[in-house]
Structure formats: structure tokens, C-alpha cells
């Protein structure tokens, strides 16, 4: 028994001795590491956001030495460098409880980086914010550490897509780096600033910031930072090229050949610069191959499909350890591979996500894998993996990925003839999108998900499912609600915010209609155009026009050109009758039997750019049979219309900024004053300041006789004042300052981009958001000598006590019956009501 006791005693001694030696060896190993996570990150830590807006954003965050750290802190650092991020986090979180506020600041920085690694960006931001607030409150502390934390904050906000918010800490960091001569940090800051601009689609500023980062990296001989910056600059040039191409297409649609050629030249120039930049990044990094090398290879393969670095890139990635960036680059590489290889890469990326506990990474890898099986027609396998992707996204409440896999599941259920499950999945995807839309707007109004590619198809595919096979009233009601959500989402995309505040008005959920009124919704779907009609008694009906989206777009563009040109006097008639047959003919009997007198059109796509007054039944124009107005379909509750008709009238007759003179504007503006009364500001008096002051005076009518352009974005939409263009966002601010809503806003010399389906959206949207009750505006330029009598007659009829709709109808009928009249002279005016 005594020998046994002695053996156990010695065994415990040796166990303790061996454990002590292991700890010493571990800590010795830690001391040979590059330092803290923040410090070593200067050389090897990279973070890439899987998001096609930012492509690859590689971030470096340096810090101070851990020479004076405790053993627990060193052990936490060891766990971090072994890729055991959760263990490191647990240790650091426990240390925070025992440290003083001053001692804990560095730990907050380390936690920020560690939480980034496992994809918990919200917690990362929290810890960076705590650290930055401390350093800012203690200006005599280490300025380098403050700069590091500010850069980390900016980079993390960039990863969330909050470029505008990221600029605040990055600009502060930039100021410190310039004052304290921190060239490396200055280089990094400019790179992140470029990414912030890239996120909000300010491509020129992004290129400028990246170029400055590139210059600093070259001058101060920072090869790794130079490669990273060149990678980001490549992405910015590719983005700018795509924008030029999109703008060139719009210019071609509008017949502006010289502008189209200019933009195509710029697109080609940016493509060439992107290839040069990608090649330089790759050549600089080949000797010391790392993850930045892989990104350069991927960039170059995307620009030059004949170039093949796939095997080299894969080899680097598979020997780079289990890092978040590795998983994300594997996903990017998979997009360039054939199916078997791509599947293997995505499975590896998912495995890394699982090992890191990064459910966001796993979600994207699994979702992409599910999409591959979907495209291969293996729907059961695709559905199984897509469900796993949904689960992973739900674990971290990642709405930006969750809606994608809910949408994917909906398509799969639809493909396997399970319509009820498909509808349920679509509803889930749209609910997630609505939540995401609000979160993005609240956090960063400037960040948008791509509407055309990422959002709009979800709504339209669901609507197609709801409206197939002679839908009943419940399906039609749900469809109208989804259409309304799509309209709000389009407005958010156009204006860059959630449109949650509508000045001077309240959203009204009551969809009841005035007597003798029908509301007609058009919806352009891939294989058909759906028409939904809301009737005065609350009932809803629908019918489908069997014409696909591509055909209807071509026919609408042709019709618009025919309406604008009188070269062939009756050239428009076939189109006017065709669309009457598609939209109105199927409900002629119901319109007559219910004694409908007024039609409200809530149009979709390019149908918004066509005056519905020109629909023709073979005998009469539609405007001869009904009063007509247009709407976004978003019900708004206004006070009763005023009987005060006084107007604030502004006009510009001078040629300015390539716009021709409008010599009849003087006569037009005086005519409005003679009829309505009010105040007049013409030419030099038409300043932004005078417009602001006069709109604030609360006269019920604002009449603007000046050139204006309504394009596909808020940045391409403006009205011309004597001093300068007044762009849409500022124009909205001017209109929104009133106490009482504007009863009527008239724009008598504006034009909308013919081939852009969102042009009228801006015109109607700014009125809705500003609390303007009604808008009378031109879809295309009308000769100003023809505008004067039409506008005068409209105001005369309105002042006589007719409603705006009745005054609009009587005016158009009077002018269309004049000898030699053509729709280009009278139908360009549209009335928009809310």
C-alpha cells in the first residue's frame, strides 16, 4: 500500500512536470509568433466580404507587442493564431471582467478582429467602437493605436456594406496618419476609403482613393499593401466599366449616338486599365505567393477568360490554412471552375466555415452548392443543401444571405410541382427582404442591394406563381400587396433610402375607391403581362396579355417613338390600338356596366413612359371616353383640396447648359399669373434661393417652366435653374419644407428617358415623398409655343371648378380635335395623383 501511495505521488509529480513543460513550450512558441492578432495581421490577416458589390476587400490591421501581456493573454493569442477563434474569444471575454478599463482597451481590439474572423460583425463593431471611444477621449494615448482601431472600424462597416458610415472613422484616421507621418497606415486608410466609395457606387472617388493608396505604397516600398490596393483598384475599374456600358445602352435607347460612343470608349478604356492593374498585381506577388496573389489571379481570369491560373490558385488556397478569406476565395474560384471541381471547392469552403464556426461563410458556400445542383437538374439534392444554407444563415440572422436561399428553395419547389411550398418559401424570402430593406436603410441609406439582379426577380417570380391559372380574389389581393412592396423597393433603390417618411402625408391602408372609379394595375412578367383591376365595389378581377417581356418592351419603345414623331402622321395608331386591345378591350363590358368614368393607371416598367390617353379603340382615344390619371398605387391620405389657386411661377427662357432657349416661357409664365394669380420669377430671378423661399410661402401651386431631365437614377434627374441644375435630392428638400402640401406641381418643359423604365418613377416618387398631391408634367419635350395655349386652357378649366382630372380631359380633347393635331403636341402631358 505504501509503494502504491509513493507511485501515485510520483505520478502526480511527473504529470504536473510534463504539463508545466508543455505550457512553457507553448508560451515559448507564442513568443516566436508575429505578435498579437492585430500586429500579425499586418502581414497575414486578410478579410474578404462575399458580396458582389465590394468583390474582394483585403484588410490589414497592425498593433503593438504582447511582450508585457499575461500568460492568459498570450494563450488567447496562441489560440487565435491556431485558428481556434472561439477559444481565443472566450479567454479574452473572461479577461475583460478582471481588467481595468485602461487595461482592457487592447483586448477590445483583439476581440474585434476575432469576431470578424467568425463572421459576427455586429460584435466586432461593438468592440472596435469601445476602443475608439476610449482613445478619442484620451488624446494623449498612443495615436497609432487609435488609428488602428479607426481603420478597423471603417473596414468592418465596409464589410457590412455601410460605406457612408465607414467614411467617418476613415477620414478621422486619415487626418491622424497625415499629422503623425504613419505612411503604412495612411496607405491602408486610403484603400479602405476607396472601398467605402465603391460600396456606394461613387466609382470615380473610389478610383481616386485607390490610386492615392497605390502611390503611397510604391513610394514607401510596401509591396504587400501595393498588391492589395491594386486588387481593389482592379475591381473599381471593372465596376466603372460596367456603369459606362449601362449608360451607353441608355444613350443608345434615347438615340444619342455621340454620347453612346463616348461612354463605350470610356468603358473600353477602363477594361484595359483593369487588365493592366490586375497583371501588375499578379507580377508583383508571384515571388511571395499569398492570398493577395490568388485574388490577383481571380481578377485576371475574370477579365481575360483565356488566362488560366486555377490550379495555381487552388494550390495556394489549400495550403493556406483554415481562414475565412480562404473560404471566400474558394467560393470565388469555384465560379470559374467546371461542375465537379467547383463542387469540391465549395465543399472545402463549407468545411472551413464549419471549423471556424462561421455560419455566414457556410451559408454562402452551401447556397452556391445548392445552386449548382439546381442548374444540373438534381432538385432533391439541391433542395437538401439549400435547406442547410437557410439553417446556417438563420443561425447568425444573416438576412442578406437568408433571402437568397429562401428564394432558391421557392424555385426548387416550383420546379418539382409543389406550388404551395413554393409560395410559402417566396413569402419567407420577401419578408426577409423587407426586414433587410429596413435594416439597411436605418443603418446606411446609401447602401443598396442590386434591385434588378438580386431583388426584383424574387417579387416577379412570386407574382407569376400567384397569378397563374385564373387566380381567385385571395391570390389577387396578395398580388396587389406584393406589387405595392415592389413599388416601395423600387423607390428605395431609386432614391437610395427606404422611403419610410412621406412628407406631409400618411400612408393609407384603405384601398377603397371613389365612386365611378377603377384602378388598373399592369405587371410585366417574363412570359406575359398581367392586368389587375380594382373596382368601386371592392371586387378585383384580372386578365393576362400573352406577350413576353422582351416583346412588350420592343413594342413600347416603338410606340413611344411614334407618339413623339409626326413624320408619319398616323404611324402611332397600330400601336395605340394594339395596346388598347391588350389592356382595355377585355374589360370594356365591365367598365360600361359599372358606369366607370375615371381610370387610375398603376403601370409597370416602360408602360409608365407611355401616356394612357393615347390608347385607341379604333374610333376614339381613351381620354375621350374616361378621365385618366396615373399613380404609384401607394395610397396617401391628404387634406381636402384647396379652392385657392394662387401660384409660385418660375421660368427660364435663356439657353443654358446645351439646352435651347424657350422663347415662349415669358408668355407662358405671365399667362399662369393672369389666370391664377401669385408671384413670378423668370430667368435671373429663377435662383435656388428664390425657389426655396417661395415654395416655403405655401402657395398651393408651383409651376416650373424650365428644362428638366428625368433619368433612371436620382443622380441623373434634375431641373435647370438660372444658376445650375437642381438635382432630385435637393429638389425634394426644397419641396418638403412646406407646412401645407403642394396641391399641384407643374413641370412644363421636362423630358423622361425614353428607354428607362425608372424615369417616371423619380418624377412620381419625389412628389409622393414631398407630400405633393398632384403633378402635371411632360414625358417629352413639347414646343414651347404649343405649351402656352394648352397650359392656359388647363388652368382655366381647373379654376372654373372642375377637378384636375376633368380639366386635364377637357384640355386634351379640345386640342386633339384641332386640325392637323398629332399626339406629340398634346399627349406628352401626364397627370399623376397620389
Secondary structure, DSSP 8 states (H G I E B T S, - for coil): -HHHHHHHHHHHHHHHHHHHHHHHHHHHHHHTS-SSHHHHTTTT------BTTTB-----------TT--HHHHHHHHHHHTT-HHHHHHHHHHHHTTS-HHHHHHHHHHHHHHHHHTT-HHHHHHHHHHHHHHHHH-TTS-HHHHHHHHHHHHHHHHHTT-HHHHHHHHHHHHHHHHHHT-HHHHHHHHHHHHHHHHHTT-HHHHHHHHHHHHHHHHHTT-HHHHHHHHHHHHHHHHHHHHHHHHHHHHHHHTT-HHHHHHHHHHHHHHHHHHHHHHHHHHHHHSTT--HHHHHHHHHHHHH-TT---HHHHHHHHHTS-S-HHHHHHHHHHHTTS-HHHHHHHHHHHHHHHHHHT-HHHHHHHHHHHHHHHHHTT-HHHHHHHHHHHHHHHHHTT-HHHHHHHHHHHHHHHHHTT-HHHHHHHHHHHHHHHHHHHHHHHHH-TT----IIIIIHHHHHHHHHHHTSSS--HHHHHHHHHHHHHHHHHHHHHHHTS-----TT-EE-------TTEEEEEEEE-SS-EEEEEE-TTS-EEEEEE---HHHHHHHHHHHHHHHH--SSTTTTHHHHHHHHHHHTGGGHHHHHHTT--EEEEE--GGGGGS-GGG-B-SSSBGGGTSEEEE--S--EE-----S---EEEEE--S-BTTB---TTHHHHHHHHHHHH-EEEEEGGG--HHHHHHHHTTT-SEEEEEEEEEE-SSGGG-EEE-SSSEEEHHHHHHHHHT-SS--SEEEEEEEEE-TT-TTHHHHHHHHHHHHT--EEEEESS---HHHHHHHHHHHHHHHHTT--HHHHHHHHHHHHHTSTT--HHHHTTEEEEE-
